Amino acid sequence: MSAMNTHAVLAYSKADRWTRCTGSVALCKDVPELPNEAAALGSAKHRVTYWALTHTDRNKVIGDGEIGGIECADGFAFEIGQEFADHVNQCLAHVRAIPGSLRLYELPLRKTAYLGLENQGGTADVVIGDHEARTLNVCDHKFGYGKVEAEKNRQMMGYARSALEELDEFGTDYDRVRMWVFQPRRSPEPLMWECSVEELRALTDEYREPAQEAMRAYRGEEAPKLTPGDAQCTWCPIRSSCNARADAMLNAFPIESAAGFNELTDGRLAELLNRADAAETFWREIRAEALRRAVAGAEIPGYKLIEGKRGNRKWVDESVAAMLLEGSIDPWIKKLVTPTEAEKRMKNAGKDYGEIAALVEQAPGAPSLARWDESGKPLPRQEFGLEEAT
């Protein structure tokens, strides 16, 4: 994949965020984008799709010759299995079914004069120009599970607008734009949204003001303006530590009960369910952020770091354990029992569990955050290399 998406301040891949919450660009300025396996797998599939599309055999698909191979991305290595191949081949079929003589893959799109800025944008997976139908097609491969809509997709509209500036600067070649989303994990069929060039220009012209505002805050010329919301917060790296989001969430759940609350209609119930989903996600992320800070050495007022639930007990050496148990508690034993069951049987048989305790191991519990008045001994700071210097 191109590095364009990584280095552009206003990347189209983040358009849902910066067009809605302009201050997020400044606040995320120094937050590193850490690689994760799910995103890396998507990048690996993008790489293989691009390779197949640009292969000398224009009908190339991923088959037996590629199955079992390794594709690397972002520090991860993935075996090309059947599912991997199926996802890539589905995207290949969709791309090849779109008519058009101009076919461009992994196309850097840097023309963003309509934003009043230069060298922003991103890299489109596929751009196909159908001059006969006077239609420009922009395609995006999405290899994750999260549902992605094609209609008025801000990332796609950004690609399309810059593609028009790049390929049809004078507006003489295309009248319409089609935006395609290929998402193999969710549907065998692509999603497509079509609009006129005029409508696309009108919609993306609305990005100019937020883009300018975002860049002013990014350059430190004005204070960041934060506007929390589902679309912009979902993938924001600072969502767990954002005061504006915390305020919005708290304001969404006033202490006072609404009038007529005891007469809960189906519509009201659905509204509450929607808010509950958002609230559960928010509080889960808040707990994770508090735990992360505590492990890093922060003192969270009223909370302590304790050892969480330990793992299941298991035998260090099953063959030795079976031999000892057979002689100690059950001459006819056919299957090795668990350490917990062995302890119970030895107690019933009047045996000392200490005889086999050395053969049992148990993984320590992961750090957990608890209130000070809850049970659990605080973990010493040296557990995490946090001992204070003497």
C-alpha positions as a printed NumPy array, in Angstrom:
array([[  0.   ,   0.   ,   0.   ],
       [  1.103,   3.546,  -0.581],
       [  2.462,   5.596,   2.289],
       [  0.099,   8.399,   1.317],
       [ -2.55 ,   7.415,   3.82 ],
       [  0.072,   7.346,   6.562],
       [  1.649,  10.742,   5.919],
       [ -1.269,  12.936,   4.831],
       [ -2.55 ,  14.985,   7.757],
       [ -6.057,  14.912,   6.302],
       [ -6.092,  11.374,   4.951],
       [ -9.262,  10.252,   3.211],
       [ -9.134,   7.037,   5.237],
       [ -9.848,   9.241,   8.276],
       [-12.384,  11.523,   6.593],
       [-15.193,  10.363,   8.877],
       [-13.163,  11.765,  11.746],
       [-11.707,  15.048,  10.53 ],
       [-14.807,  16.205,   8.648],
       [-16.889,  15.812,  11.817],
       [-14.416,  16.47 ,  14.64 ],
       [-11.822,  18.909,  13.383],
       [ -9.902,  19.101,  16.668],
       [ -9.118,  15.396,  16.6  ],
       [ -6.429,  15.995,  13.985],
       [ -4.393,  18.152,  16.374],
       [ -4.961,  15.908,  19.379],
       [ -3.894,  12.799,  17.457],
       [ -0.832,  14.546,  16.032],
       [  1.725,  12.783,  18.214],
       [ -0.161,   9.546,  18.793],
       [  1.675,   6.708,  17.041],
       [ -0.365,   4.415,  14.816],
       [  0.555,   1.047,  16.252],
       [  0.204,  -1.922,  13.905],
       [ -2.348,  -4.572,  14.766],
       [ -2.831,  -8.001,  13.298],
       [ -6.332,  -7.425,  11.916],
       [ -5.303,  -4.293,  10.025],
       [ -2.115,  -5.979,   8.855],
       [ -4.124,  -8.893,   7.453],
       [ -6.202,  -6.419,   5.459],
       [ -3.015,  -4.824,   4.134],
       [ -1.67 ,  -8.239,   3.131],
       [ -4.844,  -8.976,   1.174],
       [ -4.589,  -5.575,  -0.483],
       [ -1.034,  -6.376,  -1.575],
       [ -2.003,  -9.712,  -3.086],
       [ -5.047,  -8.176,  -4.811],
       [ -2.856,  -5.467,  -6.332],
       [ -0.327,  -8.06 ,  -7.492],
       [ -3.04 , -10.104,  -9.208],
       [ -4.595,  -7.05 , -10.863],
       [ -1.258,  -5.965, -12.289],
       [ -0.11 ,  -9.475, -13.217],
       [  0.784, -10.094, -16.851],
       [ -2.126, -12.53 , -17.006],
       [ -5.101, -10.158, -16.863],
       [ -7.359, -12.997, -15.676],
       [ -5.024, -14.037, -12.883],
       [ -6.686, -15.41 ,  -9.746],
       [ -5.21 , -16.715,  -6.524],
       [ -5.14 , -20.502,  -6.794],
       [ -3.102, -23.582,  -5.957],
       [  0.126, -21.903,  -6.954],
       [ -0.269, -19.241,  -4.28 ],
       [ -2.025, -21.27 ,  -1.539],
       [  0.432, -21.919,   1.251],
       [  2.555, -18.903,   0.392],
       [  3.409, -16.166,   2.877],
       [  2.483, -12.489,   2.576],
       [  3.938,  -9.985,   5.051],
       [  2.526,  -6.628,   6.128],
       [  3.285,  -4.25 ,   9.   ],
       [  5.565,  -6.727,  10.747],
       [  3.116,  -9.653,  10.545],
       [  3.337, -12.711,   8.318],
       [  0.233, -14.434,   6.978],
       [ -0.186, -17.718,   5.188],
       [ -2.316, -17.489,   2.067],
       [ -5.016, -19.998,   2.93 ],
       [ -8.237, -20.779,   1.124],
       [-10.245, -18.058,   2.88 ],
       [ -7.525, -15.502,   2.139],
       [ -7.584, -16.531,  -1.522],
       [-11.396, -16.485,  -1.678],
       [-11.53 , -12.921,  -0.357],
       [ -8.949, -11.716,  -2.87 ],
       [-10.573, -13.554,  -5.775],
       [-13.971, -12.081,  -4.943],
       [-12.51 ,  -8.573,  -5.169],
       [-10.737,  -9.434,  -8.4  ],
       [-13.992, -10.634,  -9.964],
       [-15.834,  -7.463,  -8.953],
       [-13.114,  -5.163, -10.301],
       [-12.911,  -7.013, -13.616],
       [-16.681,  -6.872, -14.058],
       [-16.651,  -3.057, -14.126],
       [-16.323,  -1.772, -17.707],
       [-13.831,   0.899, -18.63 ],
       [-10.651,   1.27 , -20.653],
       [ -8.806,   3.38 , -18.088],
       [ -7.851,   1.071, -15.211],
       [ -5.604,   2.323, -12.407],
       [ -4.643,   0.483,  -9.237],
       [ -3.235,   1.842,  -5.973],
       [ -3.545,   5.333,  -7.387],
       [ -2.09 ,   8.159,  -5.241],
       [ -4.57 ,  11.045,  -5.173],
       [ -2.955,  14.246,  -3.958],
       [ -4.991,  16.952,  -5.637],
       [ -7.048,  18.618,  -2.914],
       [ -7.251,  22.203,  -4.117],
       [-11.002,  22.08 ,  -3.444],
       [-10.061,  21.953,   0.268],
       [ -7.822,  25.002,  -0.115],
       [ -4.917,  22.685,   0.708],
       [ -2.26 ,  20.753,  -1.162],
       [ -0.944,  17.213,  -0.984],
       [ -3.608,  15.742,   1.281],
       [ -5.941,  12.877,   0.293],
       [ -4.893,   9.249,   0.02 ],
       [ -4.473,   6.254,  -2.252],
       [ -7.447,   4.689,  -4.024],
       [ -7.452,   0.918,  -4.402],
       [ -8.999,   1.002,  -7.881],
       [-10.057,   3.77 , -10.269],
       [-11.748,   2.834, -13.553],
       [-12.724,   5.334, -16.212],
       [-15.595,   4.281, -18.475],
       [-15.48 ,   6.924, -21.174],
       [-18.313,   5.415, -23.215],
       [-20.721,   5.711, -20.277],
       [-18.993,   8.918, -19.096],
       [-18.705,   7.339, -15.648],
       [-15.792,   7.327, -13.224],
       [-15.659,   4.297, -10.9  ],
       [-13.821,   4.345,  -7.588],
       [-13.456,   1.047,  -5.7  ],
       [-12.356,   0.234,  -2.169],
       [-11.533,  -3.184,  -0.729],
       [-12.644,  -3.68 ,   2.872],
       [-11.482,  -6.953,   4.396],
       [-12.828,  -6.509,   7.932],
       [-16.092,  -7.474,   9.602],
       [-17.347,  -3.972,  10.43 ],
       [-20.081,  -2.95 ,   8.033],
       [-19.115,  -0.22 ,   5.583],
       [-21.772,   1.684,   3.656],
       [-21.231,   2.963,   0.139],
       [-23.832,   5.728,   0.136],
       [-22.224,   9.1  ,   0.822],
       [-19.152,   7.362,   2.183],
       [-16.843,  10.265,   3.001],
       [-13.654,   8.351,   2.335],
       [-14.924,   7.247,  -1.067],
       [-16.245,  10.685,  -1.97 ],
       [-12.832,  12.144,  -1.16 ],
       [-11.127,   9.658,  -3.455],
       [-13.658,  10.367,  -6.198],
       [-13.276,  14.139,  -5.938],
       [ -9.496,  13.99 ,  -6.125],
       [ -9.689,  11.443,  -8.938],
       [-11.806,  13.861, -10.935],
       [ -9.283,  16.647, -10.319],
       [ -6.483,  14.282, -11.37 ],
       [ -8.111,  12.679, -14.415],
       [-10.797,  15.121, -15.564],
       [ -9.573,  18.528, -14.494],
       [-11.689,  20.41 , -17.032],
       [-14.854,  18.379, -16.515],
       [-15.148,  17.108, -20.063],
       [-14.887,  13.323, -19.633],
       [-17.303,  12.242, -16.913],
       [-20.853,  13.065, -15.924],
       [-21.366,  10.501, -13.159],
       [-19.387,   8.799, -10.43 ],
       [-19.892,   5.318,  -9.022],
       [-18.389,   4.356,  -5.673],
       [-17.98 ,   0.649,  -4.957],
       [-17.262,  -1.1  ,  -1.665],
       [-16.13 ,  -4.719,  -1.813],
       [-16.422,  -6.447,   1.567],
       [-15.967, -10.229,   1.233],
       [-16.451, -11.01 ,   4.921],
       [-19.927,  -9.517,   4.89 ],
       [-21.371, -10.011,   1.432],
       [-20.554, -11.777,  -1.831],
       [-21.976,  -8.783,  -3.706],
       [-20.485,  -5.274,  -3.698],
       [-22.233,  -2.158,  -2.467],
       [-22.452,   0.721,  -4.923],
       [-23.606,   4.317,  -4.723],
       [-23.89 ,   6.565,  -7.758],
       [-24.239,  10.301,  -8.064],
       [-23.66 ,  13.03 , -10.615],
       [-20.373,  14.869, -10.767],
       [-22.206,  18.037,  -9.761],
       [-23.636,  16.381,  -6.653],
       [-20.24 ,  14.987,  -5.708],
       [-18.638,  18.409,  -6.047],
       [-21.352,  19.992,  -3.903],
       [-21.015,  17.357,  -1.18 ],
       [-17.227,  17.464,  -1.02 ],
       [-17.106,  21.274,  -1.167],
       [-18.586,  21.052,   2.343],
       [-15.291,  19.527,   3.512],
       [-13.383,  22.753,   2.882],
       [-14.375,  24.536,   6.092],
       [-13.692,  21.614,   8.451],
       [-10.433,  20.878,   6.617],
       [ -9.247,  24.445,   7.073],
       [-10.322,  24.427,  10.725],
       [ -8.546,  21.132,  11.341],
       [ -5.301,  22.395,   9.832],
       [ -5.371,  25.644,  11.83 ],
       [ -5.648,  23.638,  15.03 ],
       [ -2.999,  21.208,  13.8  ],
       [ -0.587,  24.103,  13.227],
       [ -1.393,  25.528,  16.674],
       [ -3.104,  28.635,  15.316],
       [ -6.314,  28.025,  17.254],
       [ -7.674,  25.73 ,  19.935],
       [ -8.919,  22.331,  18.733],
       [-12.698,  22.024,  18.498],
       [-13.931,  18.588,  19.487],
       [-17.269,  17.198,  18.366],
       [-17.842,  13.643,  19.651],
       [-20.053,  11.222,  17.76 ],
       [-20.304,   7.587,  16.751],
       [-18.703,   7.886,  13.308],
       [-15.773,  10.064,  14.338],
       [-15.016,   8.407,  17.678],
       [-15.131,   4.736,  16.666],
       [-11.551,   4.54 ,  15.35 ],
       [-10.088,   7.602,  17.056],
       [ -6.916,   6.632,  18.959],
       [ -7.625,   9.103,  21.794],
       [-11.292,   8.216,  22.294],
       [-10.599,   6.635,  25.688],
       [ -8.95 ,   9.775,  27.06 ],
       [-11.045,  12.455,  25.347],
       [-12.756,  14.841,  27.774],
       [-15.219,  16.031,  25.149],
       [-16.392,  12.465,  24.547],
       [-16.641,  11.851,  28.288],
       [-18.76 ,  14.976,  28.717],
       [-21.024,  13.973,  25.839],
       [-21.502,  10.5  ,  27.283],
       [-22.292,  11.803,  30.769],
       [-24.734,  14.368,  29.358],
       [-26.494,  11.6  ,  27.444],
       [-27.444,   9.895,  30.706],
       [-28.953,  12.456,  33.084],
       [-29.774,  11.284,  36.604],
       [-33.365,  12.468,  36.429],
       [-35.874,  10.001,  35.003],
       [-37.765,  11.075,  31.915],
       [-41.465,  11.809,  32.241],
       [-43.592,   8.75 ,  31.611],
       [-40.598,   6.469,  31.986],
       [-42.797,   3.776,  33.536],
       [-44.67 ,   3.535,  30.246],
       [-41.836,   2.323,  28.049],
       [-42.854,   2.157,  24.409],
       [-41.154,  -0.058,  21.852],
       [-39.672,   3.009,  20.196],
       [-38.319,   4.319,  23.488],
       [-36.9  ,   0.882,  24.26 ],
       [-35.056,   0.851,  20.925],
       [-33.666,   4.32 ,  21.673],
       [-32.383,   3.157,  25.04 ],
       [-30.826,   0.052,  23.501],
       [-28.919,   2.194,  21.032],
       [-27.633,   4.386,  23.848],
       [-26.773,   1.325,  25.913],
       [-24.554,  -0.04 ,  23.146],
       [-22.661,   3.237,  22.962],
       [-22.413,   3.475,  26.743],
       [-21.123,  -0.086,  27.143],
       [-18.421,   0.532,  24.549],
       [-17.48 ,   3.812,  26.199],
       [-17.179,   2.441,  29.732],
       [-15.263,  -0.612,  28.533],
       [-12.738,   1.673,  26.879],
       [-12.563,   3.892,  29.98 ],
       [-11.746,   0.855,  32.146],
       [ -9.069,  -0.221,  29.675],
       [ -7.538,   3.263,  29.67 ],
       [ -7.495,   3.396,  33.49 ],
       [ -5.836,  -0.029,  33.643],
       [ -3.263,   0.984,  31.039],
       [ -2.319,   4.077,  33.048],
       [ -2.177,   2.164,  36.33 ],
       [  0.125,  -0.473,  34.838],
       [  2.297,   2.351,  33.48 ],
       [  2.664,   3.705,  37.022],
       [ -0.139,   6.229,  37.386],
       [ -2.009,   6.466,  40.686],
       [ -5.736,   6.322,  39.944],
       [ -7.433,   7.907,  43.002],
       [ -9.539,   5.369,  44.893],
       [ -8.255,   2.394,  42.896],
       [ -5.542,  -0.208,  43.253],
       [ -3.849,  -2.623,  40.899],
       [ -4.398,  -6.252,  41.874],
       [ -3.789,  -9.647,  40.36 ],
       [ -6.78 , -10.799,  38.376],
       [ -8.198, -14.288,  38.212],
       [ -5.479, -16.868,  37.855],
       [ -5.471, -19.386,  35.052],
       [ -6.633, -22.978,  35.468],
       [ -4.31 , -25.331,  37.297],
       [ -2.627, -27.902,  35.103],
       [ -0.042, -30.659,  35.397],
       [  3.605, -29.853,  34.767],
       [  4.214, -33.485,  33.728],
       [  1.097, -35.531,  33.032],
       [  2.89 , -38.882,  32.873],
       [  4.416, -38.463,  36.342],
       [  1.133, -37.137,  37.731],
       [ -0.755, -40.139,  36.358],
       [  1.716, -42.533,  37.937],
       [  1.492, -40.881,  41.359],
       [ -2.302, -40.649,  41.256],
       [ -2.651, -44.254,  40.243],
       [ -0.695, -45.321,  43.29 ],
       [ -2.251, -42.811,  45.662],
       [ -5.974, -42.536,  45.036],
       [ -7.264, -44.725,  42.234],
       [ -5.666, -48.027,  41.197],
       [ -8.07 , -48.363,  38.263],
       [ -7.616, -44.847,  36.872],
       [ -7.99 , -44.81 ,  33.067],
       [ -7.805, -41.083,  32.408],
       [ -5.772, -38.426,  34.133],
       [ -8.025, -36.168,  36.19 ],
       [ -7.537, -32.445,  36.686],
       [ -5.512, -31.121,  39.642],
       [ -8.729, -29.888,  41.234],
       [-10.348, -33.313,  40.992],
       [ -7.14 , -34.961,  42.223],
       [ -7.101, -32.706,  45.293],
       [-10.702, -33.647,  46.038],
       [-10.053, -37.397,  45.682],
       [ -6.892, -37.289,  47.774],
       [ -8.724, -35.461,  50.517],
       [-11.483, -38.099,  50.47 ],
       [ -8.832, -40.82 ,  50.573],
       [ -7.065, -39.183,  53.518],
       [ -3.978, -38.452,  51.459],
       [ -1.763, -35.372,  51.646],
       [ -2.186, -33.224,  48.533],
       [  1.28 , -31.857,  49.169],
       [  2.664, -35.046,  47.693],
       [  1.733, -33.919,  44.19 ],
       [  1.442, -30.125,  44.62 ],
       [  4.86 , -29.641,  43.048],
       [  3.533, -31.188,  39.835],
       [  0.886, -28.465,  39.46 ],
       [  1.357, -25.089,  37.803],
       [ -1.   , -22.164,  37.422],
       [ -0.624, -19.11 ,  35.227],
       [ -0.682, -15.848,  37.183],
       [ -3.643, -13.541,  36.721],
       [ -3.37 , -10.477,  34.54 ],
       [ -3.29 ,  -7.098,  36.31 ],
       [ -6.744,  -5.802,  37.176],
       [ -8.025,  -2.523,  38.574],
       [-10.199,  -2.617,  41.708],
       [-11.568,  -0.138,  44.213],
       [ -9.54 ,   0.201,  47.391],
       [-12.414,  -1.162,  49.48 ],
       [-12.639,  -4.338,  47.375],
       [-10.774,  -7.518,  48.244],
       [ -7.373,  -8.109,  46.727],
       [ -3.881,  -7.182,  47.786],
       [ -2.323,  -4.338,  45.794],
       [  0.414,  -5.517,  43.499],
       [  3.878,  -4.194,  44.347],
       [  5.11 ,  -1.626,  41.883],
       [  8.201,  -3.691,  41.128],
       [  5.907,  -6.267,  39.495],
       [  5.885,  -3.928,  36.525],
       [  9.371,  -2.474,  36.881],
       [  7.883,   0.617,  38.491],
       [  9.77 ,   0.596,  41.791],
       [ 10.701,   4.063,  42.83 ],
       [ 14.369,   4.992,  42.789],
       [ 16.031,   5.124,  46.178]])
